[in-house]
Amino acid sequence: MHEDPQDRTTPGLWGRIACTWAVAFAALHFYWALGGSRGLSVSAGPLAEERPGWFVAVGLWGVGILCLVGGALGWRLARPRSRGLAGRAVTALGWGVCAVLLVRGVSVEVLLMADATGQEIAVSPEQRLWTLVLWNPWFLVGGLVFGLAARESGRAAGRAGRAEDPGSAV
């Protein structure tokens, strides 16, 4: 089997990083859901102070659980890819998470920089700053690591498939 000399990353590295990213984000949401407030007011504004039930249930606990599911996906992307439909589905989910996170990060960044909210939605200067320099880059980093994990998973499956086919020219 021919190894690509340019591919020097440890197998599964990006999947483990994606898993770590998602679990860290889950931990932050669980901290907020349990009553922690550091960092929440600059990301959620008045909802952080009011903490309506729907916000705690969906925006904190729900997102935290969703992040744990993302962590499991990252972990699965770090493992050797299963054959067939299951392996392709895991890789496709990785690409889907990548797309959602990148679109979220870029679109909110562009909307805030263009001041598309106008005067109807009150976004404080502090919220705008923290969203531009912390939260949106966090989503962009997450999107990139899930994309790299999905890419690595697909490449590993391709290399394994070529190694198993003795008739293939490598």
VMD Tcl script that builds the backbone (N, CA, C; Angstrom):
set m [mol new atoms 510]
animate dup $m
set s [atomselect $m all]
$s set {name element resname resid chain x y z} {
  {N N MET 1 A 0.852 -1.181 0.000}
  {CA C MET 1 A 0.000 0.000 0.000}
  {C C MET 1 A 0.885 1.227 0.000}
  {N N HIS 2 A 0.600 2.171 -0.844}
  {CA C HIS 2 A 1.364 3.414 -0.956}
  {C C HIS 2 A 0.794 4.453 -0.012}
  {N N GLU 3 A 1.625 5.010 0.850}
  {CA C GLU 3 A 1.199 6.069 1.763}
  {C C GLU 3 A 1.557 7.420 1.170}
  {N N ASP 4 A 0.694 8.358 1.303}
  {CA C ASP 4 A 0.929 9.720 0.845}
  {C C ASP 4 A 1.932 10.387 1.777}
  {N N PRO 5 A 3.120 10.792 1.290}
  {CA C PRO 5 A 4.099 11.410 2.172}
  {C C PRO 5 A 3.642 12.768 2.707}
  {N N GLN 6 A 2.673 13.387 2.059}
  {CA C GLN 6 A 2.158 14.669 2.526}
  {C C GLN 6 A 1.167 14.501 3.680}
  {N N ASP 7 A 0.631 13.288 3.850}
  {CA C ASP 7 A -0.360 13.023 4.892}
  {C C ASP 7 A 0.363 12.547 6.147}
  {N N ARG 8 A 0.779 13.497 6.970}
  {CA C ARG 8 A 1.575 13.161 8.140}
  {C C ARG 8 A 0.783 13.230 9.437}
  {N N THR 9 A -0.511 13.423 9.371}
  {CA C THR 9 A -1.302 13.516 10.596}
  {C C THR 9 A -1.510 12.119 11.175}
  {N N THR 10 A -1.681 12.072 12.466}
  {CA C THR 10 A -1.996 10.831 13.141}
  {C C THR 10 A -3.396 10.408 12.716}
  {N N PRO 11 A -3.586 9.134 12.361}
  {CA C PRO 11 A -4.936 8.703 11.961}
  {C C PRO 11 A -5.964 9.023 13.052}
  {N N GLY 12 A -7.052 9.632 12.656}
  {CA C GLY 12 A -8.122 9.953 13.585}
  {C C GLY 12 A -7.933 11.238 14.372}
  {N N LEU 13 A -6.838 11.946 14.144}
  {CA C LEU 13 A -6.554 13.152 14.920}
  {C C LEU 13 A -7.676 14.174 14.807}
  {N N TRP 14 A -8.134 14.470 13.587}
  {CA C TRP 14 A -9.160 15.498 13.410}
  {C C TRP 14 A -10.483 15.073 14.018}
  {N N GLY 15 A -10.796 13.794 13.982}
  {CA C GLY 15 A -12.008 13.312 14.633}
  {C C GLY 15 A -11.945 13.496 16.141}
  {N N ARG 16 A -10.780 13.241 16.727}
  {CA C ARG 16 A -10.624 13.447 18.173}
  {C C ARG 16 A -10.712 14.930 18.529}
  {N N ILE 17 A -10.155 15.780 17.674}
  {CA C ILE 17 A -10.258 17.222 17.918}
  {C C ILE 17 A -11.713 17.670 17.804}
  {N N ALA 18 A -12.442 17.161 16.809}
  {CA C ALA 18 A -13.866 17.494 16.651}
  {C C ALA 18 A -14.656 17.029 17.874}
  {N N CYS 19 A -14.347 15.846 18.364}
  {CA C CYS 19 A -15.002 15.320 19.557}
  {C C CYS 19 A -14.742 16.244 20.749}
  {N N THR 20 A -13.494 16.635 20.933}
  {CA C THR 20 A -13.122 17.511 22.043}
  {C C THR 20 A -13.826 18.856 21.927}
  {N N TRP 21 A -13.872 19.408 20.721}
  {CA C TRP 21 A -14.553 20.687 20.486}
  {C C TRP 21 A -16.012 20.583 20.918}
  {N N ALA 22 A -16.699 19.533 20.473}
  {CA C ALA 22 A -18.125 19.381 20.757}
  {C C ALA 22 A -18.380 19.150 22.250}
  {N N VAL 23 A -17.546 18.344 22.895}
  {CA C VAL 23 A -17.733 18.073 24.327}
  {C C VAL 23 A -17.471 19.343 25.141}
  {N N ALA 24 A -16.478 20.137 24.745}
  {CA C ALA 24 A -16.213 21.403 25.446}
  {C C ALA 24 A -17.413 22.339 25.323}
  {N N PHE 25 A -18.013 22.400 24.150}
  {CA C PHE 25 A -19.179 23.248 23.939}
  {C C PHE 25 A -20.370 22.722 24.741}
  {N N ALA 26 A -20.512 21.397 24.816}
  {CA C ALA 26 A -21.572 20.795 25.629}
  {C C ALA 26 A -21.378 21.159 27.098}
  {N N ALA 27 A -20.153 21.050 27.588}
  {CA C ALA 27 A -19.869 21.366 28.993}
  {C C ALA 27 A -20.244 22.812 29.307}
  {N N LEU 28 A -19.941 23.718 28.396}
  {CA C LEU 28 A -20.286 25.120 28.592}
  {C C LEU 28 A -21.806 25.304 28.679}
  {N N HIS 29 A -22.545 24.642 27.807}
  {CA C HIS 29 A -24.006 24.747 27.832}
  {C C HIS 29 A -24.591 24.125 29.102}
  {N N PHE 30 A -24.016 23.022 29.569}
  {CA C PHE 30 A -24.501 22.410 30.812}
  {C C PHE 30 A -24.192 23.300 32.011}
  {N N TYR 31 A -23.040 23.936 31.997}
  {CA C TYR 31 A -22.691 24.895 33.056}
  {C C TYR 31 A -23.745 26.009 33.118}
  {N N TRP 32 A -24.098 26.542 31.964}
  {CA C TRP 32 A -25.122 27.590 31.902}
  {C C TRP 32 A -26.481 27.053 32.339}
  {N N ALA 33 A -26.830 25.841 31.889}
  {CA C ALA 33 A -28.131 25.252 32.227}
  {C C ALA 33 A -28.263 25.031 33.734}
  {N N LEU 34 A -27.155 24.762 34.400}
  {CA C LEU 34 A -27.165 24.528 35.844}
  {C C LEU 34 A -27.106 25.823 36.646}
  {N N GLY 35 A -27.132 26.963 35.961}
  {CA C GLY 35 A -27.189 28.245 36.650}
  {C C GLY 35 A -25.966 29.112 36.492}
  {N N GLY 36 A -24.905 28.604 35.877}
  {CA C GLY 36 A -23.711 29.419 35.642}
  {C C GLY 36 A -24.032 30.571 34.709}
  {N N SER 37 A -23.345 31.672 34.891}
  {CA C SER 37 A -23.673 32.828 34.065}
  {C C SER 37 A -22.478 33.411 33.322}
  {N N ARG 38 A -21.256 33.066 33.704}
  {CA C ARG 38 A -20.083 33.656 33.056}
  {C C ARG 38 A -20.122 33.402 31.547}
  {N N GLY 39 A -20.110 34.478 30.792}
  {CA C GLY 39 A -20.108 34.385 29.335}
  {C C GLY 39 A -21.476 34.299 28.693}
  {N N LEU 40 A -22.497 33.957 29.460}
  {CA C LEU 40 A -23.822 33.783 28.872}
  {C C LEU 40 A -24.465 35.113 28.510}
  {N N SER 41 A -24.285 36.129 29.350}
  {CA C SER 41 A -24.952 37.407 29.082}
  {C C SER 41 A -24.454 38.059 27.804}
  {N N VAL 42 A -23.174 37.861 27.462}
  {CA C VAL 42 A -22.668 38.468 26.233}
  {C C VAL 42 A -23.038 37.657 24.999}
  {N N SER 43 A -23.541 36.439 25.202}
  {CA C SER 43 A -23.950 35.671 24.032}
  {C C SER 43 A -25.463 35.615 23.879}
  {N N ALA 44 A -26.192 35.633 24.990}
  {CA C ALA 44 A -27.640 35.495 24.913}
  {C C ALA 44 A -28.398 36.752 25.327}
  {N N GLY 45 A -27.701 37.765 25.761}
  {CA C GLY 45 A -28.345 39.030 26.113}
  {C C GLY 45 A -29.377 38.898 27.218}
  {N N PRO 46 A -30.562 39.488 27.011}
  {CA C PRO 46 A -31.596 39.491 28.053}
  {C C PRO 46 A -32.072 38.089 28.445}
  {N N LEU 47 A -31.983 37.127 27.522}
  {CA C LEU 47 A -32.404 35.764 27.858}
  {C C LEU 47 A -31.570 35.194 28.994}
  {N N ALA 48 A -30.320 35.626 29.074}
  {CA C ALA 48 A -29.431 35.130 30.124}
  {C C ALA 48 A -29.911 35.568 31.497}
  {N N GLU 49 A -30.455 36.765 31.574}
  {CA C GLU 49 A -30.932 37.274 32.866}
  {C C GLU 49 A -32.319 36.733 33.197}
  {N N GLU 50 A -33.179 36.670 32.204}
  {CA C GLU 50 A -34.552 36.215 32.429}
  {C C GLU 50 A -34.635 34.700 32.577}
  {N N ARG 51 A -33.837 33.979 31.807}
  {CA C ARG 51 A -33.811 32.509 31.788}
  {C C ARG 51 A -35.201 31.869 31.722}
  {N N PRO 52 A -35.966 32.178 30.678}
  {CA C PRO 52 A -37.267 31.512 30.549}
  {C C PRO 52 A -37.073 29.999 30.405}
  {N N GLY 53 A -38.073 29.246 30.818}
  {CA C GLY 53 A -37.985 27.786 30.804}
  {C C GLY 53 A -37.626 27.212 29.443}
  {N N TRP 54 A -38.249 27.736 28.376}
  {CA C TRP 54 A -37.966 27.225 27.036}
  {C C TRP 54 A -36.505 27.433 26.671}
  {N N PHE 55 A -35.916 28.557 27.090}
  {CA C PHE 55 A -34.519 28.855 26.767}
  {C C PHE 55 A -33.585 27.880 27.481}
  {N N VAL 56 A -33.856 27.620 28.751}
  {CA C VAL 56 A -33.023 26.682 29.513}
  {C C VAL 56 A -33.165 25.274 28.941}
  {N N ALA 57 A -34.406 24.865 28.639}
  {CA C ALA 57 A -34.651 23.511 28.139}
  {C C ALA 57 A -34.076 23.291 26.743}
  {N N VAL 58 A -34.353 24.215 25.842}
  {CA C VAL 58 A -33.936 24.025 24.445}
  {C C VAL 58 A -32.555 24.625 24.176}
  {N N GLY 59 A -32.366 25.874 24.569}
  {CA C GLY 59 A -31.137 26.584 24.234}
  {C C GLY 59 A -29.930 26.170 25.039}
  {N N LEU 60 A -30.145 25.608 26.227}
  {CA C LEU 60 A -28.999 25.214 27.051}
  {C C LEU 60 A -28.898 23.689 27.163}
  {N N TRP 61 A -29.913 23.042 27.765}
  {CA C TRP 61 A -29.866 21.582 27.872}
  {C C TRP 61 A -29.913 20.923 26.495}
  {N N GLY 62 A -30.823 21.380 25.641}
  {CA C GLY 62 A -30.960 20.777 24.314}
  {C C GLY 62 A -29.709 20.916 23.467}
  {N N VAL 63 A -29.145 22.109 23.445}
  {CA C VAL 63 A -27.919 22.320 22.664}
  {C C VAL 63 A -26.774 21.523 23.271}
  {N N GLY 64 A -26.720 21.443 24.608}
  {CA C GLY 64 A -25.682 20.640 25.254}
  {C C GLY 64 A -25.759 19.178 24.846}
  {N N ILE 65 A -26.975 18.634 24.834}
  {CA C ILE 65 A -27.155 17.240 24.417}
  {C C ILE 65 A -26.797 17.067 22.948}
  {N N LEU 66 A -27.203 18.013 22.117}
  {CA C LEU 66 A -26.855 17.972 20.698}
  {C C LEU 66 A -25.337 18.007 20.507}
  {N N CYS 67 A -24.659 18.790 21.331}
  {CA C CYS 67 A -23.195 18.840 21.268}
  {C C CYS 67 A -22.579 17.503 21.662}
  {N N LEU 68 A -23.175 16.808 22.634}
  {CA C LEU 68 A -22.670 15.475 22.994}
  {C C LEU 68 A -22.846 14.495 21.840}
  {N N VAL 69 A -23.952 14.628 21.110}
  {CA C VAL 69 A -24.148 13.799 19.915}
  {C C VAL 69 A -23.049 14.126 18.896}
  {N N GLY 70 A -22.740 15.427 18.760}
  {CA C GLY 70 A -21.633 15.825 17.880}
  {C C GLY 70 A -20.308 15.256 18.359}
  {N N GLY 71 A -20.116 15.191 19.667}
  {CA C GLY 71 A -18.900 14.591 20.216}
  {C C GLY 71 A -18.801 13.119 19.851}
  {N N ALA 72 A -19.928 12.407 19.933}
  {CA C ALA 72 A -19.945 10.991 19.542}
  {C C ALA 72 A -19.634 10.849 18.054}
  {N N LEU 73 A -20.155 11.764 17.244}
  {CA C LEU 73 A -19.854 11.736 15.807}
  {C C LEU 73 A -18.368 11.981 15.577}
  {N N GLY 74 A -17.795 12.967 16.265}
  {CA C GLY 74 A -16.359 13.213 16.130}
  {C C GLY 74 A -15.553 11.992 16.514}
  {N N TRP 75 A -15.943 11.350 17.606}
  {CA C TRP 75 A -15.248 10.132 18.054}
  {C C TRP 75 A -15.361 9.046 16.997}
  {N N ARG 76 A -16.562 8.916 16.402}
  {CA C ARG 76 A -16.765 7.895 15.366}
  {C C ARG 76 A -15.942 8.223 14.117}
  {N N LEU 77 A -15.824 9.506 13.797}
  {CA C LEU 77 A -15.002 9.895 12.646}
  {C C LEU 77 A -13.521 9.587 12.894}
  {N N ALA 78 A -13.122 9.513 14.150}
  {CA C ALA 78 A -11.728 9.214 14.483}
  {C C ALA 78 A -11.424 7.719 14.382}
  {N N ARG 79 A -12.438 6.899 14.407}
  {CA C ARG 79 A -12.278 5.446 14.358}
  {C C ARG 79 A -12.193 4.986 12.909}
  {N N PRO 80 A -11.666 3.783 12.693}
  {CA C PRO 80 A -11.669 3.253 11.321}
  {C C PRO 80 A -13.088 3.211 10.773}
  {N N ARG 81 A -13.220 3.632 9.534}
  {CA C ARG 81 A -14.547 3.756 8.930}
  {C C ARG 81 A -15.137 2.387 8.638}
  {N N SER 82 A -16.407 2.231 8.992}
  {CA C SER 82 A -17.136 1.004 8.694}
  {C C SER 82 A -17.344 0.905 7.197}
  {N N ARG 83 A -17.494 -0.310 6.738}
  {CA C ARG 83 A -17.764 -0.513 5.311}
  {C C ARG 83 A -19.220 -0.200 5.004}
  {N N GLY 84 A -19.460 0.118 3.772}
  {CA C GLY 84 A -20.816 0.257 3.280}
  {C C GLY 84 A -21.519 1.533 3.698}
  {N N LEU 85 A -22.834 1.406 3.783}
  {CA C LEU 85 A -23.700 2.551 4.021}
  {C C LEU 85 A -23.426 3.220 5.362}
  {N N ALA 86 A -23.177 2.453 6.402}
  {CA C ALA 86 A -22.936 3.032 7.734}
  {C C ALA 86 A -21.711 3.942 7.724}
  {N N GLY 87 A -20.638 3.507 7.116}
  {CA C GLY 87 A -19.429 4.326 7.044}
  {C C GLY 87 A -19.637 5.587 6.225}
  {N N ARG 88 A -20.339 5.456 5.108}
  {CA C ARG 88 A -20.630 6.631 4.279}
  {C C ARG 88 A -21.551 7.600 5.007}
  {N N ALA 89 A -22.491 7.062 5.797}
  {CA C ALA 89 A -23.421 7.918 6.547}
  {C C ALA 89 A -22.669 8.730 7.608}
  {N N VAL 90 A -21.719 8.108 8.295}
  {CA C VAL 90 A -20.935 8.818 9.314}
  {C C VAL 90 A -20.146 9.945 8.657}
  {N N THR 91 A -19.502 9.655 7.534}
  {CA C THR 91 A -18.746 10.687 6.832}
  {C C THR 91 A -19.666 11.801 6.345}
  {N N ALA 92 A -20.824 11.436 5.799}
  {CA C ALA 92 A -21.789 12.446 5.330}
  {C C ALA 92 A -22.282 13.311 6.490}
  {N N LEU 93 A -22.541 12.710 7.645}
  {CA C LEU 93 A -22.941 13.489 8.817}
  {C C LEU 93 A -21.840 14.455 9.231}
  {N N GLY 94 A -20.598 14.001 9.150}
  {CA C GLY 94 A -19.466 14.885 9.455}
  {C C GLY 94 A -19.439 16.095 8.537}
  {N N TRP 95 A -19.660 15.853 7.251}
  {CA C TRP 95 A -19.707 16.969 6.291}
  {C C TRP 95 A -20.908 17.862 6.561}
  {N N GLY 96 A -22.037 17.272 6.956}
  {CA C GLY 96 A -23.223 18.065 7.266}
  {C C GLY 96 A -23.005 18.972 8.466}
  {N N VAL 97 A -22.396 18.435 9.526}
  {CA C VAL 97 A -22.090 19.253 10.706}
  {C C VAL 97 A -21.122 20.364 10.323}
  {N N CYS 98 A -20.134 20.034 9.508}
  {CA C CYS 98 A -19.183 21.034 9.015}
  {C C CYS 98 A -19.937 22.179 8.338}
  {N N ALA 99 A -20.850 21.841 7.435}
  {CA C ALA 99 A -21.592 22.866 6.683}
  {C C ALA 99 A -22.456 23.725 7.601}
  {N N VAL 100 A -23.175 23.097 8.528}
  {CA C VAL 100 A -24.053 23.847 9.432}
  {C C VAL 100 A -23.240 24.821 10.278}
  {N N LEU 101 A -22.142 24.357 10.847}
  {CA C LEU 101 A -21.322 25.225 11.705}
  {C C LEU 101 A -20.692 26.368 10.914}
  {N N LEU 102 A -20.202 26.070 9.710}
  {CA C LEU 102 A -19.587 27.129 8.898}
  {C C LEU 102 A -20.632 28.157 8.450}
  {N N VAL 103 A -21.789 27.685 8.020}
  {CA C VAL 103 A -22.844 28.615 7.594}
  {C C VAL 103 A -23.286 29.478 8.769}
  {N N ARG 104 A -23.445 28.875 9.948}
  {CA C ARG 104 A -23.842 29.646 11.131}
  {C C ARG 104 A -22.793 30.699 11.459}
  {N N GLY 105 A -21.532 30.309 11.505}
  {CA C GLY 105 A -20.461 31.245 11.844}
  {C C GLY 105 A -20.329 32.382 10.855}
  {N N VAL 106 A -20.338 32.055 9.573}
  {CA C VAL 106 A -20.167 33.072 8.536}
  {C C VAL 106 A -21.389 33.976 8.447}
  {N N SER 107 A -22.585 33.394 8.462}
  {CA C SER 107 A -23.785 34.224 8.278}
  {C C SER 107 A -23.980 35.203 9.427}
  {N N VAL 108 A -23.792 34.764 10.669}
  {CA C VAL 108 A -23.953 35.684 11.794}
  {C C VAL 108 A -22.860 36.746 11.768}
  {N N GLU 109 A -21.658 36.365 11.400}
  {CA C GLU 109 A -20.554 37.326 11.300}
  {C C GLU 109 A -20.891 38.411 10.274}
  {N N VAL 110 A -21.347 37.988 9.108}
  {CA C VAL 110 A -21.689 38.938 8.051}
  {C C VAL 110 A -22.860 39.826 8.477}
  {N N LEU 111 A -23.882 39.234 9.087}
  {CA C LEU 111 A -25.035 40.024 9.527}
  {C C LEU 111 A -24.636 41.078 10.554}
  {N N LEU 112 A -23.774 40.702 11.496}
  {CA C LEU 112 A -23.351 41.676 12.504}
  {C C LEU 112 A -22.440 42.750 11.918}
  {N N MET 113 A -21.530 42.352 11.035}
  {CA C MET 113 A -20.613 43.334 10.449}
  {C C MET 113 A -21.354 44.300 9.540}
  {N N ALA 114 A -22.405 43.806 8.884}
  {CA C ALA 114 A -23.194 44.657 7.986}
  {C C ALA 114 A -24.277 45.416 8.734}
  {N N ASP 115 A -24.401 45.167 10.031}
  {CA C ASP 115 A -25.432 45.774 10.859}
  {C C ASP 115 A -26.810 45.567 10.249}
  {N N ALA 116 A -27.044 44.328 9.808}
  {CA C ALA 116 A -28.304 44.001 9.157}
  {C C ALA 116 A -29.482 44.030 10.120}
  {N N THR 117 A -29.194 43.991 11.428}
  {CA C THR 117 A -30.285 43.996 12.403}
  {C C THR 117 A -30.919 45.363 12.534}
  {N N GLY 118 A -30.199 46.402 12.193}
  {CA C GLY 118 A -30.745 47.751 12.286}
  {C C GLY 118 A -31.090 48.114 13.711}
  {N N GLN 119 A -32.114 48.894 13.876}
  {CA C GLN 119 A -32.513 49.379 15.192}
  {C C GLN 119 A -33.598 48.527 15.844}
  {N N GLU 120 A -34.156 47.575 15.096}
  {CA C GLU 120 A -35.270 46.812 15.640}
  {C C GLU 120 A -34.834 45.775 16.663}
  {N N ILE 121 A -33.650 45.225 16.533}
  {CA C ILE 121 A -33.144 44.239 17.482}
  {C C ILE 121 A -31.967 44.868 18.205}
  {N N ALA 122 A -32.059 44.919 19.504}
  {CA C ALA 122 A -31.012 45.559 20.296}
  {C C ALA 122 A -29.869 44.574 20.537}
  {N N VAL 123 A -28.745 44.810 19.882}
  {CA C VAL 123 A -27.528 44.040 20.105}
  {C C VAL 123 A -26.529 45.019 20.694}
  {N N SER 124 A -26.169 44.786 21.954}
  {CA C SER 124 A -25.269 45.720 22.626}
  {C C SER 124 A -23.881 45.657 21.983}
  {N N PRO 125 A -23.107 46.728 22.115}
  {CA C PRO 125 A -21.743 46.707 21.586}
  {C C PRO 125 A -20.917 45.565 22.182}
  {N N GLU 126 A -21.151 45.248 23.465}
  {CA C GLU 126 A -20.416 44.147 24.098}
  {C C GLU 126 A -20.808 42.806 23.473}
  {N N GLN 127 A -22.112 42.603 23.221}
  {CA C GLN 127 A -22.567 41.376 22.569}
  {C C GLN 127 A -21.978 41.266 21.171}
  {N N ARG 128 A -22.001 42.358 20.446}
  {CA C ARG 128 A -21.454 42.359 19.079}
  {C C ARG 128 A -19.971 41.994 19.108}
  {N N LEU 129 A -19.209 42.605 20.005}
  {CA C LEU 129 A -17.776 42.336 20.089}
  {C C LEU 129 A -17.507 40.868 20.396}
  {N N TRP 130 A -18.156 40.337 21.443}
  {CA C TRP 130 A -17.908 38.949 21.824}
  {C C TRP 130 A -18.376 37.975 20.759}
  {N N THR 131 A -19.445 38.315 20.065}
  {CA C THR 131 A -19.911 37.440 18.991}
  {C C THR 131 A -18.917 37.440 17.840}
  {N N LEU 132 A -18.390 38.609 17.503}
  {CA C LEU 132 A -17.442 38.705 16.391}
  {C C LEU 132 A -16.091 38.074 16.704}
  {N N VAL 133 A -15.603 38.224 17.935}
  {CA C VAL 133 A -14.246 37.757 18.224}
  {C C VAL 133 A -14.180 36.405 18.930}
  {N N LEU 134 A -15.293 35.932 19.508}
  {CA C LEU 134 A -15.247 34.650 20.207}
  {C C LEU 134 A -16.227 33.629 19.633}
  {N N TRP 135 A -17.514 33.949 19.658}
  {CA C TRP 135 A -18.501 32.925 19.311}
  {C C TRP 135 A -18.451 32.516 17.846}
  {N N ASN 136 A -18.466 33.454 16.932}
  {CA C ASN 136 A -18.438 33.062 15.518}
  {C C ASN 136 A -17.148 32.348 15.144}
  {N N PRO 137 A -15.978 32.823 15.585}
  {CA C PRO 137 A -14.767 32.036 15.310}
  {C C PRO 137 A -14.840 30.633 15.918}
  {N N TRP 138 A -15.492 30.489 17.076}
  {CA C TRP 138 A -15.650 29.165 17.693}
  {C C TRP 138 A -16.445 28.248 16.762}
  {N N PHE 139 A -17.522 28.766 16.158}
  {CA C PHE 139 A -18.304 27.973 15.209}
  {C C PHE 139 A -17.491 27.666 13.956}
  {N N LEU 140 A -16.700 28.625 13.492}
  {CA C LEU 140 A -15.865 28.391 12.309}
  {C C LEU 140 A -14.823 27.311 12.580}
  {N N VAL 141 A -14.196 27.362 13.740}
  {CA C VAL 141 A -13.211 26.331 14.108}
  {C C VAL 141 A -13.886 24.966 14.168}
  {N N GLY 142 A -15.068 24.903 14.794}
  {CA C GLY 142 A -15.801 23.641 14.853}
  {C C GLY 142 A -16.132 23.108 13.463}
  {N N GLY 143 A -16.581 23.993 12.595}
  {CA C GLY 143 A -16.881 23.569 11.222}
  {C C GLY 143 A -15.656 23.049 10.508}
  {N N LEU 144 A -14.546 23.730 10.680}
  {CA C LEU 144 A -13.311 23.289 10.027}
  {C C LEU 144 A -12.836 21.936 10.558}
  {N N VAL 145 A -12.875 21.733 11.876}
  {CA C VAL 145 A -12.384 20.457 12.398}
  {C C VAL 145 A -13.317 19.301 12.017}
  {N N PHE 146 A -14.628 19.544 11.980}
  {CA C PHE 146 A -15.525 18.475 11.522}
  {C C PHE 146 A -15.303 18.192 10.035}
  {N N GLY 147 A -15.059 19.226 9.243}
  {CA C GLY 147 A -14.761 19.017 7.827}
  {C C GLY 147 A -13.471 18.234 7.629}
  {N N LEU 148 A -12.440 18.580 8.386}
  {CA C LEU 148 A -11.173 17.848 8.284}
  {C C LEU 148 A -11.330 16.407 8.763}
  {N N ALA 149 A -12.152 16.199 9.796}
  {CA C ALA 149 A -12.399 14.838 10.289}
  {C C ALA 149 A -13.141 14.013 9.233}
  {N N ALA 150 A -14.145 14.613 8.583}
  {CA C ALA 150 A -14.893 13.911 7.535}
  {C C ALA 150 A -13.979 13.612 6.341}
  {N N ARG 151 A -13.149 14.573 6.003}
  {CA C ARG 151 A -12.206 14.385 4.889}
  {C C ARG 151 A -11.241 13.253 5.198}
  {N N GLU 152 A -10.700 13.267 6.409}
  {CA C GLU 152 A -9.763 12.230 6.828}
  {C C GLU 152 A -10.444 10.859 6.844}
  {N N SER 153 A -11.684 10.815 7.307}
  {CA C SER 153 A -12.422 9.557 7.348}
  {C C SER 153 A -12.636 9.005 5.938}
  {N N GLY 154 A -13.017 9.880 5.016}
  {CA C GLY 154 A -13.218 9.455 3.630}
  {C C GLY 154 A -11.935 9.000 2.974}
  {N N ARG 155 A -10.836 9.701 3.235}
  {CA C ARG 155 A -9.548 9.306 2.667}
  {C C ARG 155 A -9.076 7.983 3.225}
  {N N ALA 156 A -9.248 7.791 4.538}
  {CA C ALA 156 A -8.824 6.540 5.160}
  {C C ALA 156 A -9.594 5.369 4.571}
  {N N ALA 157 A -10.886 5.570 4.321}
  {CA C ALA 157 A -11.698 4.513 3.728}
  {C C ALA 157 A -11.240 4.227 2.305}
  {N N GLY 158 A -10.885 5.272 1.573}
  {CA C GLY 158 A -10.394 5.094 0.203}
  {C C GLY 158 A -9.082 4.337 0.172}
  {N N ARG 159 A -8.169 4.659 1.092}
  {CA C ARG 159 A -6.881 3.946 1.163}
  {C C ARG 159 A -7.094 2.494 1.544}
  {N N ALA 160 A -7.999 2.246 2.503}
  {CA C ALA 160 A -8.263 0.877 2.941}
  {C C ALA 160 A -8.873 0.064 1.803}
  {N N GLY 161 A -9.781 0.678 1.041}
  {CA C GLY 161 A -10.405 -0.006 -0.087}
  {C C GLY 161 A -9.396 -0.363 -1.163}
  {N N ARG 162 A -8.450 0.529 -1.438}
  {CA C ARG 162 A -7.413 0.245 -2.433}
  {C C ARG 162 A -6.476 -0.842 -1.937}
  {N N ALA 163 A -6.190 -0.872 -0.648}
  {CA C ALA 163 A -5.280 -1.881 -0.099}
  {C C ALA 163 A -5.907 -3.264 -0.150}
  {N N GLU 164 A -7.238 -3.354 -0.023}
  {CA C GLU 164 A -7.910 -4.634 -0.041}
  {C C GLU 164 A -8.082 -5.171 -1.448}
  {N N ASP 165 A -7.992 -4.327 -2.464}
  {CA C ASP 165 A -8.177 -4.744 -3.851}
  {C C ASP 165 A -6.824 -5.031 -4.471}
  {N N PRO 166 A -6.438 -6.339 -4.548}
  {CA C PRO 166 A -5.104 -6.655 -5.049}
  {C C PRO 166 A -4.935 -6.302 -6.524}
  {N N GLY 167 A -6.012 -6.106 -7.248}
  {CA C GLY 167 A -5.906 -5.763 -8.657}
  {C C GLY 167 A -5.752 -4.277 -8.905}
  {N N SER 168 A -5.844 -3.467 -7.863}
  {CA C SER 168 A -5.764 -2.015 -8.088}
  {C C SER 168 A -4.318 -1.582 -8.183}
  {N N ALA 169 A -4.067 -0.645 -9.062}
  {CA C ALA 169 A -2.722 -0.088 -9.226}
  {C C ALA 169 A -2.600 1.109 -8.308}
  {N N VAL 170 A -1.680 1.031 -7.388}
  {CA C VAL 170 A -1.500 2.115 -6.435}
  {C C VAL 170 A -0.198 2.812 -6.677}
}
mol reanalyze $m
mol bondsrecalc $m
mol representation Tube
mol addrep $m
